[in-house]
Every structure is written in C-alpha cells, then in structure tokens.
Amino acid sequence: MNVSDIRGLFPGLKDTIYLNTATMCAGCTPARQAYELALGRWSAGRFDWMEAEQAGDDARGMFAAIIGATAADIAIVPAVSTAAGIVAANLPPAGSGENIVVAENEFASNYYPWLLLRDRGYDVRAVAAEGDVVPAEALTRVADGGTRLIAVSAVHPVTGFRADLASLSRAAADSGAWFFVDACQAAGAVPLDVARDGVDFLATASHKFLLGSRGMGYLYVRPGLIDRLRPVVPGWKAARLPLESFLGPDMDLSPTASKLDSSLAWFPALADQAALAVLHRFGIGPVLERNARLALYLRNALEAEGVSFRSFPEPHRSTIISVPVDDPDAVMARLRHANVVVSVRAGSIRLATHFYNLEEELVRVAELIAGR
C-alpha cells in the first residue's frame, strides 16, 4: 500500500491533521467528484436516478464483503437508530420475565430504541460500566433464559473499547436471544466477520470509517432471520421487483434483507459507491492492517511524551484512543491553532486514526497534547 497514493485521494488534508474520523471521515476525491457530477446533472435537469439506484446496490455488495456477508443479507438504512428501530419493532410484546440487555453507556442510537421496549413489557437491563467500560462478562452476568436481545457497540464511541463479540454471541445463543451490534466505529476500522462472531444484526452508518457521507447506512441480517422480520416503513424499495412495484394493489416483498430498505438517498449513494471503491481498491485487509499500525504508533507516541490515555489489552483496542486531560479547552485550543481536528468526549480528547493519517502527524499531535 503506497501512502502517497492514499494521500493523493485526500488533498484536503494537505494542511490539516485529521484525527476525527470517529465523528465523520475526511472526504475523498472520488466521493466529492460523485457529488459534484450529481449536482451538475441535477441542476441541468439530467440527473439519472436509476444510476443512483444502481450505485446503492453496488455499495450494498461492497459493504457486505467488508463484514463477511453477502448482498442479500444487507438492507440499506439511513442510520443505526433506524436499524435498531426495525429490530425493536419486530420483537413481540414481552412475556413474563422477558428482558433486553444493553450497556447503560451505549450511544443513544443503540440505546433509545431498546428503552422504548419498556412500554411493551420488557425489563431493559442497562448494565453499569466497570470503570469506564462494560465488558462482555458484565453483560452476560445479567442475561438469562428470558433475555430476548443483547445489544452492544463493536467499538465504543468514547473510550474506543472493542467488544468481545464472539463471547457475547455465545451468551445470546445460550439465552435464545438476538444479538445486535452497532458497528459505526468498527466497520472499515477494525476486522469484522459476522459469520465468525455469530452476529444476528449489525448496523452502521457510512460517514465514518467507510468514507461515505451522512444519509447512507447498512443493516446486516443473519439469513436465518430474514423471513421472521416485517418491514416497519415499507415502500417500493421493499418489493421483490422494486421497479415494477410503484403502485398497488399487490404487495410482493423481497425475500432478501432488501425488504427492510429505506428509500435511497441518491446523492449519498453515489458517494458511497465511489468511497467504498477506494477501500476495495487498496484492499480492506491492508487498510485494516495499516489502521492497526497507526493506532499502535499513536499509542507509542503518546507514551513517549508521557501522556496518559485509556489503555486496553490488545484484543480490546481499536482505532480510537481517549486521552483524559485536566483542561480540555486549553488542549483543544492548542490543537486547533496547529490545524489539528479532534473531538472532546466525556471530558477527554478523542483521537481517531484512519489509514489516510501519517506517522509524523501522530507524533506532532502527541507533542501538542503534552504541551510542546
């Protein structure tokens, strides 16, 4: 993997150190060009929505390959909250002792849909953090024969803690529960394999490590569950033959996960097609390997500067590193002055590396946080 080839696709980063992919990726040239072409055609009355629909289907297949699935397993949704809402709506009213298990510090998109199930009789067991993480053992301790769903973030959006998906999958299977994974901070950042890890549902938005833009996202559904799910807001996109299903009176739903599709956001779909093609051009394996190396390089640079950060055993590390500081405002001012883009989460500086970062950038950020 040639670093100059990577950076050539992100010319906007020439004078910026961007460690904020956990919020939104830096836009790549192919995705920007897709938007610009679409805008030009739209303004000239020449926009081809069928081309955009094909772009969505292409993106569906490319995303599926990243997580070890097939295109038939993937629904296109705008956000994780939409995906979680679909799954929540497919849970029947609770029987005696039936419950949902989720960490209490989950991101709202993977928390609020489950809390609403209290209105349908479920005991929502929100598990408290141990320190600042909720390990698999804490979630499995509260799961029992009445558990109907366990939900977790593959990578926590604040701490960067990477969950033990395989252990949680086994706990869900032992309880007869569904296993839902929010992969917003994992897809395109760290390895994912839904078959290996026994995932029932995996959802992500595309505007972070997948290099896409706001408005596109994906929901993986384990093939054995597709027939058991009903669409929540079906339209023509949910049909077996969408282009022949604009009007009633019949409804013939798709036999694949596309029956859960939301109407496609055409411009973002074109950008996603171009962005995911970048990951596939370099190879998702090499991209993930570079991500791991960069994250390790940043940890080493912080250690060399004497900067403390939240550290986890290797299996629980991700591309996100959280750095507690005494005065976040002062550190952020120093970073902004040096054209460094990061975020503050829970009083800590959140650093998120991606394959387009450079090693020398990481050294400089560590120095700036240290006050040099």
Secondary structure, DSSP 8 states (H G I E B T S, - for coil): --HHHHHHT-GGGTT-EE-BTTT-----HHHHHHHHHHHHHHHTT---HHHHHHHHHHHHHHHHHHHT--GGGEEEES-HHHHHHHHHHTS----TT-EEEEETTS-GGGTHHHHGGGGGT-EEEEE--BTTB--HHHHHHH--TTEEEEEEESB-TTT--B--HHHHHHHHHHHT-EEEEE-TTTTTTS---TTTTT-SEEEEESSSTT---TT-EEEEE-HHHHTT---SS--GGGBSSGGG-SS-S---B-SSGGGG-----HHHHHHHHHHHHHHHHH-HHHHHHHHHHHHHHHHHHHHHTT-------GGG--SEEEEE-S-HHHHHHHHHHTTEE-EEETTEEEEE--TT--HHHHHHHHHHHHT-
